[in-house]
């Protein structure tokens, strides 16, 4: 059985988010803590999401809500880092959308029948 494209896109978006955080916090004074909190979770969730894990997709969607909030707060509070914040916002929305898509498709598909 082939994996839906949403699983693949979710894994790619999570990997891109981890890379974004690695670039964002590489010279931070508290880089180890920031990378542990920000870069490690999407990195750990990327492979299970890629393989179609429903629990991983659920937790990626939940955590993406926090990443989205962080991006909005950073874009508002630190205009000099707005490009990074908008990338975070975009990637977190991609994670939310791709992790929710299979469930939404099943729910809406069942309603049409």
N, C-alpha and C positions, 0 to 999 in steps of 0.2 A: 504494500500500500504506500503510495507516494505521500510525502509530507506536504501539507498546504504551504503556499508561499508565505502566509502570515507567520509561520514558525521561523522560516528562514530570515524574513525581514526583521523579526523581533530579535533574533540572535545577532544579526548585523548591527542593528541599532544599539543593542546593549554593548557590543564590542566598541562601537564608535563612541559611546558615552564614556566607557572606561578610558579610552585613549584621550578623549577630551579632558577628563579629570586629571590624567597623568600630565598632560601639557599645562593645565591650569595651575596645578599645585606643585609643580616640580621644584620651584625655588621658594616655596612658602616656608616660613619659620617653623611651622608645625606640619611639615610635609608628610611625615609618617602617619600621624593621626588623621590628616585630611585624606590621604590615600586609602587608609583603612576604612574610613567612613564612606567615602565617595566612590573610589575606583574599584575596590574589592567586590562589593555586592553585584554591580552589573557584570563584572568579569566572571564571577561564580555562577551567575544565572544565564549567561550567554549560551553555553553548550547545552544545558538541559532544555532551554527554550528552543534552540536550533533543532534539537531532536524531538520536539513535540511534547515536552513535559507540561502537563496542565497545571500542576502545582507551581512550577517555576514560572510559568506565564502569569499565573495569578499574582505571585509575589513580585514579579517584575512590574506588573501594572500598579500594584499598591505602592511600591517604592518609587515608581515613576511620578506619582502624585507629589511626593516629597521633593524629588528632583525638579519637577516643574515649579513648585513653590520657591525653591532655592534660586532657580533661574530668574523668576520674576523679581524676587527680592534683590538679587544681585544686579539685575539690569536697572532697577530703580535706584538703588543706593550707590552703585559704583559705575557711573556712565563710562569711565575709562576702560572698563572690562565688558562693555555691552555686547561686543561680538561673541565673546565666550558665553555670556549669559543667554543670548538668543540662540546660539547653537545648542545649549543645554535645554532650553525650552522646546526647540524643534525636535530634538532627539527624544526627550521625555514624552512628547505628544505622539511621536512615532511608536514608542514602546507601548504606551497606553492603547493606541489604536490597533496595533498588530497583536497585542496580547488579548484584546477583547474581541477581535474580529471573529474567530471561530465560534465563540459562544453566541455572539450576536447573530451570526449567520444561521446557526442551528435554531436559535430561538425564533428568528423571523421566518426561517424556512418552514418551521413547524406550524406557524400561524397561518401561512398561505395555503397550506394543504387542507 
